[in-house]
Every structure is written in C-alpha cells, then in structure tokens.
Amino acid sequence: MLLYVGSYSLTIMAELDVLSLRFREGGKHPLDSVLGPLERRVLDVLWAAPAPLRVREIHARLKDDSAQTSIAVMLDRLHDKGLVKRVAATGRGGTHYTYSPVASREETERKIVGRVVDRLIKTFGPSAVSYFDERFKKKR
C-alpha cells in the first residue's frame, strides 16, 4: 500500500494485497479521501447489494454516464487493491465475473486506519507512540 501524507510517502504492505492510498481533502465520507469518486460509488453499490453483481448490474445501478467498460476497469483495479473479490461464472454468452466487497464499509475503514497507524509506529517507533498518546489525551 502506498500512502501519501503531505510530502511524505510511506510504503505499507496490506494483508488485502496492495492498496494505493492518496489522501485528499474534502468529500462527504472518510473513504472519499483515499478512493477515487468512481471507486467509491462502485463500492457503495456493492456494499448495498445482497449478492455479488456482474459489471452490467453495477453499471445499471450507478445511474450515471460512466461507460460499462470504465466500470469493468475500475472493478479490476479494486480487485487488484484487494477491496473486491471476483468469481468467474459461466452463463449465457460465456464466462463473466461477479463482484462483491471483501469487507463491509466499516471494516474497510478500520483496516485502512489500522494499517496506516501500524506503519507509522513501525517507521517512527517511540516518536509515533508518543505523538498518538499526546494527541488522544487532548481529545478526551
């Protein structure tokens, strides 16, 4: 996982494969700071679905002007990042993939935060622990 914080770049190896995180300001949800808009909307569709979905089903539920091929590429990227799992299935028209999230929205957020904090502690050691201790004492 690659994490950009200000001008610093940290490499973080994720249990879920490799995530590329670039923190951005703004957005209505915490995941907006680490996922692109289309990635986030695709994950929202998958989190709301009761069962795995095909690309065309995700495309239909997005109800925007994104091309179906763009959704397919985005799903490949989310799969490479370890955020979605895919299963090959055979049906009319040949083989296709169905996609589902690897974890719930809350679990995904917690894993990202956990990996970032773990890496900061591993990289900066006692300085990071001291900083977090001071920071969280102020929040109480």
C-alpha positions as CSV (number, residue, x, y, z in Angstrom):
1,M,0.0,0.0,0.0
2,L,1.4,3.4,-0.9
3,L,0.3,6.2,1.4
4,Y,1.0,9.9,0.6
5,V,0.8,12.2,3.6
6,G,1.7,15.7,2.7
7,S,5.1,15.5,1.1
8,Y,5.9,12.1,2.8
9,S,5.5,8.8,1.0
10,L,5.2,5.6,3.1
11,T,5.0,2.1,1.6
12,I,2.5,0.0,3.5
13,M,2.1,-3.7,2.8
14,A,-1.6,-4.6,3.3
15,E,-2.9,-8.0,4.2
16,L,-5.6,-7.5,1.5
17,D,-3.0,-7.1,-1.2
18,V,-1.7,-3.7,-2.3
19,L,-3.7,-0.5,-1.9
20,S,-2.6,2.8,-3.3
21,L,-3.8,5.5,-0.9
22,R,-3.6,9.1,-1.7
23,F,-5.2,11.3,1.0
24,R,-7.3,14.1,-0.5
25,E,-9.2,16.8,1.4
26,G,-13.0,17.1,1.2
27,G,-15.7,14.6,0.4
28,K,-18.7,13.6,2.3
29,H,-17.4,10.3,3.6
30,P,-14.0,9.3,5.1
31,L,-13.3,6.9,2.2
32,D,-13.5,9.9,-0.2
33,S,-10.1,10.9,1.0
34,V,-8.5,7.6,-0.2
35,L,-10.6,6.4,-3.1
36,G,-11.5,8.0,-6.4
37,P,-15.1,9.1,-7.0
38,L,-15.9,6.1,-9.3
39,E,-14.1,3.6,-7.0
40,R,-16.2,4.9,-4.1
41,R,-19.5,4.8,-6.0
42,V,-18.8,1.2,-7.2
43,L,-18.0,0.1,-3.7
44,D,-21.2,1.8,-2.5
45,V,-23.3,-0.2,-5.0
46,L,-21.5,-3.5,-3.9
47,W,-22.0,-2.8,-0.2
48,A,-25.7,-2.2,-0.8
49,A,-26.2,-5.3,-2.8
50,P,-27.5,-8.5,-1.2
51,A,-25.5,-10.7,-3.5
52,P,-22.5,-10.5,-5.9
53,L,-23.1,-8.4,-9.0
54,R,-22.0,-8.5,-12.6
55,V,-20.4,-5.5,-14.3
56,R,-23.7,-4.7,-16.2
57,E,-25.7,-4.8,-13.0
58,I,-23.3,-2.4,-11.2
59,H,-23.4,-0.1,-14.3
60,A,-27.2,-0.1,-14.2
61,R,-27.3,0.7,-10.5
62,L,-24.8,3.6,-10.8
63,K,-27.3,5.5,-13.0
64,D,-24.8,7.9,-14.4
65,D,-22.9,8.4,-17.7
66,S,-20.0,6.1,-16.8
67,A,-19.2,3.6,-19.6
68,Q,-19.6,0.0,-18.8
69,T,-16.0,-0.6,-19.8
70,S,-14.9,2.1,-17.3
71,I,-16.8,0.2,-14.5
72,A,-15.1,-3.1,-15.6
73,V,-11.6,-1.4,-15.4
74,M,-12.5,0.1,-12.0
75,L,-13.5,-3.3,-10.7
76,D,-10.2,-4.8,-11.9
77,R,-8.4,-2.1,-10.0
78,L,-10.5,-2.6,-6.9
79,H,-9.7,-6.3,-7.2
80,D,-6.0,-5.7,-7.6
81,K,-6.2,-3.5,-4.4
82,G,-7.9,-6.3,-2.5
83,L,-11.1,-4.4,-1.9
84,V,-13.4,-6.6,-4.0
85,K,-13.4,-10.3,-4.8
86,R,-14.5,-11.7,-8.1
87,V,-15.7,-15.2,-9.0
88,A,-15.8,-16.5,-12.6
89,A,-19.2,-17.9,-13.6
90,T,-20.4,-19.4,-16.9
91,G,-23.7,-18.4,-18.3
92,R,-25.4,-17.3,-21.5
93,G,-22.7,-15.5,-23.6
94,G,-19.8,-17.3,-21.9
95,T,-17.8,-16.6,-18.9
96,H,-18.3,-13.5,-16.7
97,Y,-17.2,-12.3,-13.3
98,T,-19.4,-11.5,-10.3
99,Y,-18.0,-9.0,-7.8
100,S,-18.6,-8.5,-4.1
101,P,-16.8,-6.4,-1.4
102,V,-14.1,-8.2,0.6
103,A,-15.3,-6.4,3.8
104,S,-18.0,-4.1,5.0
105,R,-17.6,-0.4,4.7
106,E,-16.8,-0.1,8.4
107,E,-14.3,-3.0,8.3
108,T,-12.6,-1.4,5.2
109,E,-12.2,1.9,7.0
110,R,-10.9,0.2,10.2
111,K,-8.4,-1.8,8.1
112,I,-7.1,1.2,6.3
113,V,-6.7,3.2,9.6
114,G,-5.1,0.2,11.3
115,R,-2.6,-0.3,8.5
116,V,-1.7,3.4,8.4
117,V,-1.2,3.6,12.2
118,D,0.8,0.3,12.3
119,R,3.1,1.5,9.6
120,L,3.6,4.9,11.3
121,I,4.5,3.1,14.6
122,K,6.8,0.7,12.7
123,T,8.5,3.6,10.9
124,F,8.7,6.2,13.6
125,G,8.7,4.0,16.7
126,P,8.5,5.7,20.1
127,S,8.0,9.1,18.4
128,A,4.8,8.0,16.8
129,V,3.6,6.3,20.0
130,S,4.3,9.4,22.0
131,Y,2.5,11.6,19.4
132,F,-0.6,9.4,19.4
133,D,-0.6,9.3,23.2
134,E,-0.4,13.1,23.4
135,R,-3.0,13.6,20.7
136,F,-5.5,11.3,22.2
137,K,-5.1,12.8,25.7
138,K,-6.1,16.1,24.2
139,K,-9.3,14.6,22.6
140,R,-10.6,13.2,25.9
